[in-house]
Amino acid sequence: MDNQTKKKLKAKGQSIEPSVRIGKEGITPGLENEIAAQLKSKKLLKIKILGRVDKQDRLDVSEILTSNLNCEVVEIRGNTILLYKP
């Protein structure tokens, strides 16, 4: 993804609310299916990770989602991950 596209997606992502929340159970198959369905319909999805997580946990979650769902991470800010599926 080029920088200009990423910039536009970040700007668009600021106005949307997280529609998926990852809790203490982590990424379950049901949650992964829900994320896949929302990415298919919305293309841009904001995910909130609940609880106290460190940077490595956020990176691990984003890597799992991008590899399993064939999507791209636009931005990781705090406990929020912005995903895009073209």
Secondary structure, 3 states (H helix, E strand, C coil): CCHHHHHHHHHHHCCCCCCEEECCCCCCHHHHHHHHHHHHHHCEEEEEECCCCCHHHHHHHHHHHHHHHCCEEEEEECCEEEEECC
